[in-house]
Amino acid sequence: MAKWYEEAVFYHMYPIGMTGAPRVNTKEGVVHRFQELEKWIPHLKDIGVTAIYIGPLFESTTHGYDTKDYKKVDQRLGDNEDFVQFVKLAHENDIKIVVDGVFNHTGREFFAFEDIQQNREGSQYCSWYKGINFGWNTPYNDGFGYEAWRNCFELVNLNLQNPEVKNYLYEVIDFWIDVFDIDGIRLDCADCLDFGFMEEMRRRTQAKKEDFWLMGEVIHGDYSRYIQDGHRMLHSVTNYELHKGLYSGHNDHNYFEIAHTIRREFDENGGIYRGMKLYSFVDNHDVDRIMSKLNTKEHIFPVYTLLFTLPGIPSIYYGSEWGIEGSKNNGGDDALRPAVEIEKALKEKQDSEILSWVKQLGEFHGKYKTCLAEGRYRELLLTNRQYAFARMTEQEGIIAVVNNDENPAEVSIPAPVSDASYVDYITGKKTEAENGRLNLTIEAAGSILLEIVR
C-alpha cells in the first residue's frame, strides 16, 4: 500500500517571499504573517494539493538559510504558536506539512559561532564547525578562518562528524515533531550532508513518527546513493534531471529527451531508479519560473500534464499554477520569490486557463493517486512532437498523450488493454480501439487524459 508521500501532490511555499517579509531580519519584533499564509489553505485544497513543503521557517538573518535559531520561527513570519496553528489548520484540511531542514551550515548569528567569535580558542564550540583556523581570516575580518558553503561566508559549514553537533540537530528534529507536529523534512543541500548523519536521522524519525518523510535536495550525481535500498536513508530526492527535460524537451520540440530520462530512471528492466519515488518539479525558489523558461508559453499545459502523470511525486511552486514569471536575470533570487496576496491574485486569475488545467490535473491525480504512485509505466508513442504512455496497476489504468506542436496532430497508439474502453477524462467521450489501436486528435500544445475502463 502506498504511503501518503508517494501519493501526494505537493505545494512549495517560500514564506519570506510570498508574505512580502523584509529580506533582512531587523529588531522590529514578531510580525504575525502566518495569518496571510493560512489564507492559502482553501486554494490549495481546491486544486488538489495534499502536502505543503514550506521553508525556510526558522529564525535567520536574511534569506532563511543562514539560521540563527533552529527552535524559533522567524519573527518576520510570526512565533511558534502561529506555526502550530498553521500546521493544525493544514491537518484539518488533510494536508501534510514538510519543513526545510538546513543542517549543512548555520548563519553567523548562531549561538555556537558567536561563542567562537567571543572566546576564540577557548570556545567549546570550535569543533562544531569545519576548518576553524585561528591563523587565517575571513572577508568579515573575524581574526580566524572557517569553511564556508560555496565560499559564501555568511554560511558556516557545520561539522557533522562531531557527535555533539549531530545530537543537537537530532534534538532539534525531535522538537519540531513534538511541538509543531510536522510530517517530514526537506534536507537542504543533502548532497553535502554526511551519510551516517542521514541514516541515523531516518532511524530516529521513523521511530518517533512511522510515516515521517525525508526528502533531500540533490542536484547532480546518482540519486540512488541517497535512497539506497528504500529504508536506510532518505525516502526521496529532487529530480533535477527530469526538471531539465520537462522544459528543454518542449523548447527543442524533443520529447525523446523526456522519454529517455524516464526510461533511464524508471524502466522496469534496468532503470537506475526503478521502484524509487523521486520528487518532481518544474520550478522552485532557486531556478527560473517555468513560464520564463518556455519559448512557447502554451507549452505550460503539456508540461503540467507530464508533471502530474509521469513517475514521480509532483510539486507546484507557489503562483506558478497561474503562470507567474520570474528570472534570475531580472532581479536575482528575489525575482523568483515575489510577494503574493492570494485573495487578490485569485480574483485577478479566476479565468486563468493554466490554473483551471492544474486544478483538473489535481482532481485527476486524486482519483488515480494509487495508479500514479505505483502503476507501471509503458511508453505507447514517441516522436519529437507527440508522446503517449500508460500508467497501470492490476486494478486501474490511465493514458496521457501530449503534443508540443503548433498544430493539432492525428495520433494512433496501441491500446494497452484489449478488452477495455477508453474514456476522455475531460470530455467524457468514449474512444473504442480499432484493430488494437486508438486513433486520436490532439490539439496544438494539447493533452489528452484517458481512463482505461475494464
Backbone torsions as a table, in degrees:
resi	resn	phi	psi	omega
1	MET	NA	132.7	-177.2
2	ALA	-67.9	144.9	175.4
3	LYS	-79.3	165.7	-178.2
4	TRP	-59.8	-38.0	-175.5
5	TYR	-74.8	-23.0	177.3
6	GLU	-75.9	-26.9	-179.0
7	GLU	-100.3	4.3	-170.0
8	ALA	-78.4	155.3	161.5
9	VAL	-112.6	116.4	-175.9
10	PHE	-91.9	153.4	172.0
11	TYR	-127.1	127.0	-173.8
12	HIS	-99.5	117.3	178.3
13	MET	-109.1	128.8	169.0
14	TYR	-107.4	93.7	-164.2
15	PRO	-67.0	-35.0	179.8
16	ILE	-61.7	-40.4	179.3
17	GLY	-74.0	-50.9	-170.6
18	MET	-67.9	-23.8	177.4
19	THR	-89.8	-5.3	-177.3
20	GLY	73.1	24.1	179.4
21	ALA	-66.9	152.3	177.5
22	PRO	-57.6	144.1	-179.5
23	ARG	-76.1	-14.9	175.5
24	VAL	-119.4	131.3	-177.6
25	ASN	-82.1	109.4	-178.0
26	THR	-99.0	-167.4	-176.9
27	LYS	-94.8	21.0	-174.3
28	GLU	-70.0	-14.4	-179.5
29	GLY	93.1	-173.2	-174.5
30	VAL	-72.1	130.9	172.6
31	VAL	-121.0	124.6	-169.4
32	HIS	-85.7	72.6	-178.3
33	ARG	-83.9	-8.0	175.9
34	PHE	-62.2	-22.6	176.0
35	GLN	-61.3	-33.6	176.8
36	GLU	-72.3	-37.5	179.5
37	LEU	-66.9	-34.1	178.8
38	GLU	-61.4	-27.7	-179.0
39	LYS	-68.0	-15.0	179.6
40	TRP	-80.0	-20.9	-172.3
41	ILE	-57.3	-47.6	179.0
42	PRO	-60.1	-37.0	178.2
43	HIS	-64.2	-44.1	-178.9
44	LEU	-64.0	-41.9	177.6
45	LYS	-63.1	-36.9	-178.1
46	ASP	-66.2	-32.0	-178.1
47	ILE	-97.7	9.2	173.0
48	GLY	89.6	15.0	178.8
49	VAL	-72.2	136.8	178.7
50	THR	-121.7	-2.0	178.4
51	ALA	-154.6	144.0	177.6
52	ILE	-115.5	129.6	165.4
53	TYR	-101.3	115.1	-176.1
54	ILE	-124.6	132.0	178.1
55	GLY	163.6	167.3	-1.1
56	PRO	-73.2	153.5	-172.5
57	LEU	-118.7	-25.7	-165.5
58	PHE	-95.9	158.9	-169.5
59	GLU	-49.6	122.6	-177.3
60	SER	-141.6	176.4	-176.5
61	THR	-89.5	-41.5	-176.7
62	THR	-134.3	-94.2	-169.3
63	HIS	-78.2	-6.7	177.3
64	GLY	108.7	-20.7	-178.4
65	TYR	-95.5	-0.4	174.1
66	ASP	-102.6	69.1	-171.4
67	THR	-60.9	138.6	170.7
68	LYS	-121.4	-11.3	175.2
69	ASP	-156.4	109.8	-176.9
70	TYR	-74.3	-14.4	-174.5
71	LYS	-107.8	12.5	-177.5
72	LYS	-133.5	124.2	175.4
73	VAL	-61.9	141.1	-179.2
74	ASP	-55.9	126.0	-175.3
75	GLN	-62.7	-19.2	176.0
76	ARG	-69.1	-18.3	-179.2
77	LEU	-104.6	-28.8	-177.8
78	GLY	150.8	-152.4	177.6
79	ASP	-123.8	-179.8	-175.6
80	ASN	-59.8	-39.2	-179.7
81	GLU	-64.8	-34.1	176.3
82	ASP	-59.6	-43.0	-179.0
83	PHE	-72.0	-36.0	174.3
84	VAL	-55.2	-44.8	-178.8
85	GLN	-69.2	-35.2	178.6
86	PHE	-64.3	-45.4	179.2
87	VAL	-63.9	-41.9	179.4
88	LYS	-60.6	-44.3	179.0
89	LEU	-62.9	-42.6	178.2
90	ALA	-61.4	-46.9	-179.6
91	HIS	-61.5	-38.0	177.5
92	GLU	-62.7	-22.9	178.2
93	ASN	-102.7	19.2	177.3
94	ASP	59.7	38.4	178.2
95	ILE	-119.0	124.6	178.2
96	LYS	-80.4	159.7	-178.9
97	ILE	-124.4	125.7	176.3
98	VAL	-121.3	132.5	-176.3
99	VAL	-113.4	164.5	176.0
100	ASP	-77.2	129.0	171.6
101	GLY	-109.1	106.3	-177.0
102	VAL	-99.9	88.2	-170.4
103	PHE	-111.8	-2.4	178.5
104	ASN	-80.1	-29.6	-174.6
105	HIS	-152.7	164.9	171.8
106	THR	-123.0	172.7	169.7
107	GLY	-81.9	175.0	-177.7
108	ARG	-77.5	-13.0	179.5
109	GLU	-95.3	6.9	175.9
110	PHE	-68.8	144.2	-170.1
111	PHE	-57.5	-37.7	-176.4
112	ALA	-68.2	-40.0	179.5
113	PHE	-69.7	-39.5	178.1
114	GLU	-63.2	-33.1	177.5
115	ASP	-65.7	-37.9	177.1
116	ILE	-66.2	-41.0	177.9
117	GLN	-58.8	-38.6	-176.0
118	GLN	-80.6	-43.0	-170.5
119	ASN	-107.5	-4.7	176.8
120	ARG	48.2	-129.3	-176.1
121	GLU	-58.0	-21.3	-179.0
122	GLY	-83.6	-2.1	-178.6
123	SER	-74.6	137.4	177.5
124	GLN	-74.7	-6.2	-175.0
125	TYR	-104.8	9.1	-178.7
126	CYS	-57.8	-35.3	-178.5
127	SER	-82.7	-0.8	178.3
128	TRP	-75.0	-18.3	-175.9
129	TYR	-121.6	157.7	178.7
130	LYS	-84.3	138.0	168.6
131	GLY	74.4	17.9	176.8
132	ILE	-61.2	122.6	-175.4
133	ASN	-145.9	115.8	-175.3
134	PHE	-83.3	7.3	172.5
135	GLY	-100.1	1.0	-179.9
136	TRP	-111.3	-172.8	173.8
137	ASN	-148.7	173.7	-179.6
138	THR	-129.1	169.3	175.1
139	PRO	-59.6	-18.8	177.6
140	TYR	-88.8	0.9	178.8
141	ASN	57.5	47.6	-179.9
142	ASP	-72.6	-20.4	-173.6
143	GLY	85.1	9.1	172.9
144	PHE	-156.8	163.6	-179.2
145	GLY	-112.9	165.7	177.0
146	TYR	-159.0	164.1	176.7
147	GLU	-82.0	124.7	-179.5
148	ALA	-109.0	152.0	178.8
149	TRP	-70.3	117.7	179.2
150	ARG	49.4	36.9	178.9
151	ASN	64.2	17.8	172.6
152	CYS	-91.6	101.3	-168.3
153	PHE	-76.0	-3.8	170.6
154	GLU	-78.7	-7.8	180.0
155	LEU	-118.3	111.7	-173.0
156	VAL	-100.5	121.4	-174.6
157	ASN	-71.0	125.2	176.4
158	LEU	-74.4	153.3	176.4
159	ASN	-96.5	94.4	-176.5
160	LEU	-79.0	3.3	170.3
161	GLN	-83.6	-14.6	-177.5
162	ASN	-81.8	119.3	-179.1
163	PRO	-57.5	-34.0	179.3
164	GLU	-63.9	-41.2	179.0
165	VAL	-65.6	-46.2	-179.6
166	LYS	-61.2	-46.2	-178.9
167	ASN	-64.2	-36.8	176.8
168	TYR	-61.8	-45.8	-178.1
169	LEU	-69.5	-35.9	175.2
170	TYR	-63.2	-37.9	178.7
171	GLU	-67.2	-34.6	174.9
172	VAL	-61.2	-45.0	-179.5
173	ILE	-63.8	-42.2	175.5
174	ASP	-57.1	-42.2	178.7
175	PHE	-60.4	-45.6	-179.5
176	TRP	-61.5	-41.2	-179.5
177	ILE	-70.0	-44.9	-176.6
178	ASP	-67.5	-44.1	-173.8
179	VAL	-85.0	-43.7	-172.4
180	PHE	-101.6	-16.8	-179.1
181	ASP	62.7	41.5	178.5
182	ILE	-71.1	162.1	-174.6
183	ASP	-109.9	-5.7	-179.3
184	GLY	179.8	172.7	179.3
185	ILE	-134.2	134.4	168.2
186	ARG	-95.7	119.1	-175.9
187	LEU	-85.9	110.5	176.8
188	ASP	-64.9	138.5	177.9
189	CYS	51.5	46.4	-178.4
190	ALA	-60.8	-27.3	179.6
191	ASP	-72.2	-5.4	175.1
192	CYS	-103.4	-7.0	-173.2
193	LEU	-85.7	153.9	177.4
194	ASP	-71.9	132.2	-176.9
195	PHE	-62.6	-40.5	178.6
196	GLY	-62.0	-37.2	177.1
197	PHE	-61.0	-44.0	-179.3
198	MET	-71.2	-36.1	178.0
199	GLU	-63.0	-44.3	178.8
200	GLU	-66.5	-36.5	176.5
201	MET	-59.9	-42.0	178.8
202	ARG	-61.6	-46.0	-179.2
203	ARG	-61.4	-44.6	-175.2
204	ARG	-70.9	-45.2	-177.6
205	THR	-68.5	-36.5	-180.0
206	GLN	-68.5	-34.6	177.1
207	ALA	-68.4	-32.1	-177.6
208	LYS	-82.6	-36.1	-178.6
209	LYS	-148.9	106.0	-165.7
210	GLU	-56.0	-39.0	-176.5
211	ASP	-100.7	26.9	178.1
212	PHE	-68.8	135.9	-172.3
213	TRP	-108.9	134.8	175.3
214	LEU	-120.0	122.3	179.7
215	MET	-127.3	133.9	-175.8
216	GLY	-108.7	141.8	171.4
217	GLU	-79.7	108.5	177.9
218	VAL	-132.6	124.3	-174.9
219	ILE	-96.6	-50.4	-175.8
220	HIS	-118.5	166.2	172.1
221	GLY	94.7	-164.7	-175.1
222	ASP	-89.8	107.2	-177.7
223	TYR	-62.3	-30.0	-175.6
224	SER	-65.1	-22.0	178.2
225	ARG	-60.1	-29.5	-176.0
226	TYR	-91.2	-22.1	-180.0
227	ILE	-100.4	-35.6	179.6
228	GLN	52.3	-127.5	-172.1
229	ASP	-89.8	16.2	172.4
230	GLY	95.3	-12.5	-178.9
231	HIS	-137.3	4.2	-176.5
232	ARG	-96.5	-30.2	-171.7
233	MET	-135.2	-110.3	-178.1
234	LEU	-90.7	158.2	175.5
235	HIS	-84.4	-30.0	-173.6
236	SER	-157.8	163.9	171.4
237	VAL	-139.7	165.4	178.9
238	THR	-69.2	131.8	-178.5
239	ASN	-94.7	77.8	179.8
240	TYR	-68.5	-26.0	178.6
241	GLU	-64.3	-45.8	177.7
242	LEU	-69.0	-37.8	177.8
243	HIS	-53.5	-45.5	-179.8
244	LYS	-64.2	-44.8	-178.5
245	GLY	-63.5	-34.2	-174.9
246	LEU	-64.8	-35.1	177.9
247	TYR	-92.7	-39.4	-177.7
248	SER	-73.7	-28.8	175.5
249	GLY	-63.5	-28.3	175.3
250	HIS	-85.7	-43.4	179.8
251	ASN	-60.4	-33.7	-178.4
252	ASP	-97.3	6.9	-174.3
253	HIS	49.1	53.5	-173.0
254	ASN	-139.3	82.5	177.6
255	TYR	-69.7	-13.7	175.9
256	PHE	-61.0	-34.5	-179.8
257	GLU	-62.2	-46.7	-179.2
258	ILE	-66.6	-47.0	-178.2
259	ALA	-62.2	-38.7	178.4
260	HIS	-63.4	-40.9	177.9
261	THR	-60.1	-44.7	-179.3
262	ILE	-65.9	-42.9	177.5
263	ARG	-61.1	-47.1	-178.3
264	ARG	-60.0	-38.6	-173.3
265	GLU	-87.2	-42.0	-165.2
266	PHE	-124.5	1.8	-179.3
267	ASP	-56.3	135.8	-176.3
268	GLU	-64.5	-22.1	-175.3
269	ASN	-106.6	26.8	178.0
270	GLY	153.5	3.0	177.3
271	GLY	-61.2	133.0	-172.9
272	ILE	-71.2	-16.5	177.7
273	TYR	-120.0	22.0	-177.6
274	ARG	-58.1	137.4	-177.9
275	GLY	85.1	-12.3	179.7
276	MET	-92.2	149.1	-179.5
277	LYS	-110.1	96.1	-179.1
278	LEU	-85.3	157.1	-175.8
279	TYR	-90.7	112.4	-174.6
280	SER	-97.9	144.6	-179.6
281	PHE	-158.2	158.4	174.7
282	VAL	-110.6	-17.1	172.3
283	ASP	-160.8	165.5	176.4
284	ASN	-158.3	-169.0	-173.4
285	HIS	-74.6	-4.0	-178.3
286	ASP	-111.7	-12.2	-176.6
287	VAL	-125.6	158.0	-179.1
288	ASP	-56.0	147.0	176.7
289	ARG	-59.7	145.5	-177.0
290	ILE	-58.0	-36.2	-178.9
291	MET	-70.8	-20.9	175.3
292	SER	-85.8	-15.2	-180.0
293	LYS	-92.0	-26.1	-174.4
294	LEU	-79.8	129.2	175.7
295	ASN	-70.1	-37.0	177.7
296	THR	-112.6	110.5	-171.6
297	LYS	-62.0	-29.5	-179.3
298	GLU	-65.1	-16.5	178.7
299	HIS	-67.9	-9.7	177.3
300	ILE	-57.3	-30.1	-177.4
301	PHE	-70.1	-53.1	175.9
302	PRO	-66.9	-29.1	176.6
303	VAL	-59.0	-49.5	-179.8
304	TYR	-66.9	-34.2	176.3
305	THR	-58.6	-45.5	179.8
306	LEU	-67.3	-39.0	178.7
307	LEU	-56.8	-41.5	-174.9
308	PHE	-83.2	-19.7	-170.9
309	THR	-116.2	-21.7	175.2
310	LEU	-71.8	160.7	175.4
311	PRO	-55.1	133.0	-178.6
312	GLY	139.8	168.6	178.3
313	ILE	-102.8	109.9	-173.3
314	PRO	-74.8	143.8	177.8
315	SER	-135.1	136.1	178.2
316	ILE	-109.9	133.6	177.1
317	TYR	-91.5	135.3	-168.3
318	TYR	-50.1	131.1	178.7
319	GLY	86.9	-21.6	179.9
320	SER	-71.4	-14.8	177.9
321	GLU	-70.8	-11.3	170.2
322	TRP	-123.1	12.1	168.1
323	GLY	93.5	28.5	173.4
324	ILE	-55.9	139.0	174.8
325	GLU	-104.2	158.3	177.9
326	GLY	179.3	130.4	-178.5
327	SER	-135.5	143.0	176.7
328	LYS	-62.8	-22.5	178.1
329	ASN	-70.1	-13.8	-179.5
330	ASN	-122.2	57.7	175.3
331	GLY	120.5	10.5	177.2
332	GLY	65.4	-152.7	-177.0
333	ASP	-61.2	-33.0	-178.8
334	ASP	-59.2	-30.5	179.4
335	ALA	-67.6	-22.8	179.7
336	LEU	-89.3	-8.2	-168.9
337	ARG	-131.0	53.8	-172.9
338	PRO	-76.8	159.6	172.1
339	ALA	-73.4	138.5	179.1
340	VAL	-137.1	124.5	170.8
341	GLU	-91.5	109.6	-167.8
342	ILE	-62.9	-40.2	-178.4
343	GLU	-65.4	-42.4	177.6
344	LYS	-66.5	-42.2	-178.3
345	ALA	-63.2	-44.0	-178.9
346	LEU	-67.2	-33.4	176.4
347	LYS	-65.1	-41.5	-179.8
348	GLU	-73.0	-28.9	-173.9
349	LYS	-107.4	20.1	-175.7
350	GLN	-63.9	-21.7	177.8
351	ASP	-102.4	13.3	-177.6
352	SER	-66.0	121.6	177.2
353	GLU	-69.0	-31.7	178.2
354	ILE	-65.0	-48.7	179.6
355	LEU	-60.1	-41.7	178.8
356	SER	-61.2	-41.6	-179.5
357	TRP	-68.1	-41.5	177.6
358	VAL	-61.5	-40.3	177.8
359	LYS	-62.3	-43.4	178.3
360	GLN	-64.4	-38.6	176.8
361	LEU	-65.3	-37.8	177.1
362	GLY	-63.1	-41.7	176.8
363	GLU	-64.0	-43.7	179.5
364	PHE	-61.6	-44.7	179.3
365	HIS	-62.9	-39.8	178.4
366	GLY	-62.9	-38.5	179.8
367	LYS	-69.6	-37.6	-175.1
368	TYR	-114.5	32.7	-174.2
369	LYS	-61.0	-38.0	179.7
370	THR	-70.0	-42.0	177.6
371	CYS	-61.8	-41.5	-177.8
372	LEU	-76.9	-19.9	176.4
373	ALA	-86.9	-39.1	-171.3
374	GLU	-116.6	-11.9	-173.3
375	GLY	-67.4	145.7	175.0
376	ARG	-64.6	146.3	174.8
377	TYR	-98.1	129.3	177.4
378	ARG	-134.6	116.6	178.7
379	GLU	-73.1	131.5	-177.1
380	LEU	-112.2	-32.0	-177.9
381	LEU	-153.7	136.9	177.4
382	LEU	-148.5	116.4	167.8
383	THR	-130.9	178.7	176.6
384	ASN	-57.2	-32.7	-169.5
385	ARG	-118.4	-8.0	176.1
386	GLN	-132.6	147.4	-173.8
387	TYR	-151.6	131.0	178.0
388	ALA	-139.1	144.8	178.9
389	PHE	-154.5	159.4	175.8
390	ALA	-112.2	152.1	168.7
391	ARG	-124.5	121.3	-171.5
392	MET	-140.5	140.5	165.0
393	THR	-113.0	-177.0	177.3
394	GLU	-66.8	-26.3	-174.2
395	GLN	-95.3	-31.6	-173.1
396	GLU	-152.1	170.1	-179.9
397	GLY	-164.2	158.8	177.4
398	ILE	-139.1	159.9	172.4
399	ILE	-126.4	134.4	172.8
400	ALA	-115.1	133.3	177.9
401	VAL	-127.4	130.7	-179.9
402	VAL	-131.3	155.9	-175.6
403	ASN	-137.2	123.3	177.0
404	ASN	-103.7	11.5	-179.5
405	ASP	-81.4	158.9	178.3
406	GLU	-80.8	-2.1	-178.8
407	ASN	-129.6	157.1	173.1
408	PRO	-59.4	157.2	-177.9
409	ALA	-136.3	142.5	171.6
410	GLU	-94.6	126.1	-179.4
411	VAL	-127.8	148.1	175.3
412	SER	-126.9	118.9	-175.1
413	ILE	-125.0	148.3	178.3
414	PRO	-66.5	136.6	175.5
415	ALA	-75.7	119.5	-174.0
416	PRO	-71.9	-21.1	178.7
417	VAL	-126.6	123.3	-170.8
418	SER	-71.7	-34.2	-173.8
419	ASP	-107.0	34.4	-177.9
420	ALA	-116.9	161.3	168.7
421	SER	-101.3	158.3	-177.1
422	TYR	-126.3	118.2	-172.7
423	VAL	-117.2	127.7	177.2
424	ASP	-67.1	120.0	-175.7
425	TYR	-63.0	-32.8	-175.8
426	ILE	-83.2	-46.1	-174.2
427	THR	-95.9	-19.4	-175.7
428	GLY	79.7	1.2	-178.6
429	LYS	-73.4	135.8	179.7
430	LYS	-92.6	135.5	175.8
431	THR	-117.6	124.5	178.3
432	GLU	-96.9	145.4	177.9
433	ALA	-72.4	139.1	175.2
434	GLU	-118.5	118.3	-177.0
435	ASN	53.1	39.8	176.8
436	GLY	77.3	13.5	-177.9
437	ARG	-132.1	153.2	175.8
438	LEU	-107.3	123.0	-179.8
439	ASN	-104.7	117.8	-171.2
440	LEU	-130.9	152.9	170.4
441	THR	-112.5	122.4	-178.3
442	ILE	-115.3	133.3	-175.7
443	GLU	-67.8	161.9	174.4
444	ALA	-57.2	133.5	-177.0
445	ALA	50.4	36.5	-174.0
446	GLY	-105.8	173.6	178.3
447	SER	-140.8	147.7	171.1
448	ILE	-126.9	132.5	174.8
449	LEU	-114.9	117.1	179.9
450	LEU	-110.0	135.2	172.1
451	GLU	-92.9	131.3	177.6
452	ILE	-90.1	111.3	-175.9
453	VAL	-105.5	113.6	-176.1
454	ARG	-97.9	NA	NA
